């Protein structure tokens, strides 16, 4: 888990601006890399949203609202840039919504190997939006309300999306355990 | 946050808990309060212990690749933003800055662009005078290393491999890297500073040059034979032997080139499998025991001898997972039913009777 605490921000302290920027730069860059390896696009998106944000007179400085605002603005800006870049390539006439990479997931080192493989396969079977929701919840530790905001869906839909992703994973996990048991039994019979 | 009620959880299954926001919250960021609640629940209703353990195992099995840049990169990005907003380093308070118009921003970018061009010219001049500083990373037998290149591209070096590149690529038309051994590359798209011209990325090996424009691929050059597998994007192979034509590869293509034989051979491979060594999984394409042993020798620097040479032909399908050489040897010896005898840098696999 990353450091979840946003830095204390004091609008009257110049140092505060740098601290806030550095904190979110790392977070947003990490989030952006789950959609693209193009770091120029990610960098531009982060700079753009901060320029807009600091150019505004009536800024949101309250940490919880700010967190959600920056994630939402960044995702919107990055997706627009990615879609524009995609349209410039020959042979693509329509730009899809950027997809959250399945390779952004790891299983922990101590997960039994058969299980880890099943989880990896299950991750690939999830939709990019399901993967993104899991990332925002279990890596960024955001609330369902914030996730709904960022992903442009209702709070109810965010509950549904999360539950479906998790139950799909659980299914993969259960069948993996069952598969392991069967293999073990077959082995045991062979050896006896 | 609402106060949870124990009664709501008396009949709970692991499915319920996995989807329960409060339970999730406890797994994501436990607090003393949450510890007390879930502890008390098990004490009152012991039947909830098993579903809780199951749900916890699932939720904690989720983890993510981290791509966070360092402080230095984040700070230099802030400096660029501060410059565009007209905040000069430290001596003016950011809040004192008036709202800037778009025009002002454009003016600043023009200054920045001019500065980049000036620096570029300087670098080009400097470069012709002296060679650039080189950076080298090396892995020993049995170890791996992830290297972030100056442009943010990532290389995972497999064991017993070396990579070498200039310290700074800014203002150069090409990003050049030299590789011996095996590396997995994830290349970022870059433009030559101040222009819209893509900056090429080239990997030089003993046998060939891989030319890239933003992609991920694996190069394996062992015992004089080069294998390249492309995962995403597009790359071109230029052979150091001028009698071979360049090859343009599509995702999923594999090219094997043995200079001792005639032409490079092209077929398809599962790119994810090919680079599975990154996760300590060994997946060769339809390997036999002999190939696996050669792979282990290349990566761990030991000589492995099969007392029964016929075993080398045995095919093994599916992934072999290993954390280290001992793991891999254990798996092999189980499959082949042999003993493992270690003598310094030589390992003998002797059939059991």
Interface residues (C-beta under 8 A of the other chain):
Chain A: X1 X2 X4 X11 X12 X14 X17 X18 X21 X22 X25 X26 X27 X29 X30 X33 X34 X37 X38 X39 X40 X43 X46 X47 X50 X51 X54 X55 X56 X57 X103 X104 X105 X106 X107 X108 X111 X113 X115 X116 X117 X119 X134 X135 X137 X138 X139 X141 X144 X159 X162 X163 X166 X167 X169 X170 X173
Chain B: X14 X15 X18 X19 X21 X24 X28 X29 X57 X58 X59 X60 X61 X62 X63 X64 X65 X66 X67 X68 X69 X71 X73 X74 X75 X77 X78 X80 X81 X82 X84 X85 X87 X90 X93 X94 X95 X99 X100 X105 X151 X152 X186 X187 X188 X189 X190 X191 X214 X216 X319 X321
